[in-house]
Amino acid sequence: MLIALIIITDFYFLEKACETIQTGTVYAIFSAIGTIFTALMDTFLFQVEFSWAKGIFITLLIAGVITLKLAENSPDGTEKEKK
């Protein structure tokens, strides 16, 4: 029951985010957040060792999301039209 509530809440916020942000960016952000929290849950709940490689790849994921957001802007610094 708790899982169903979390999934419904997740999709609600996903829909709300798509109203103001481009869908590709929303998906990338939600995927990154999900990956980060999955790795953290592995570490804290299941006592899986947190390795340097895992940390590096999570950092790359965050950097990719930030780069994707920055790439939405056109070369002259103005934001592209939202569809």
Secondary structure by P-SEA (a helix, b strand, c coil): caaaaaaaaaaaaaaaaaacccaaaaaaaaaaaaaaaaaaaaaccccccccaaaaaaaaaaaaaaaaaaaacccccccccccc
